[in-house]
Amino acid sequence: MVEIQPLISDLTMVGKLEDFWLKSNGRVHSLQLSTEEGVYWLKVAPQRQNTLGQHLKVGCWLKVKGMRKNKLHQGKVDYKGMPLT
């Protein structure tokens, strides 16, 4: 039996912030989040990029809502999210 993954699905993660990547203009581009399932890099939604950088501290706990996009032809999964807490 073959399990077919949806191309785009909702995502909610809670985890510890391990690292984050800032653009040259100081906006947050992505977060590295450690969860029970593993460690993930998540792109931050544009509407949260400006304000998020002032509140982030490595080691804090975050809840992220967003989407998971399966790129079957590349064999990878993209994660995009908006940190809530």
Secondary structure, DSSP 4 states (H G I P E B T S, - for coil): --PPPPSEEEEEEEEEEEEEEE-TTS-EEEEEEE-SS-EEEEEEPHHHHHHHTTT--TT-EEEEEEEEEEETTTTEEEEEEEE--
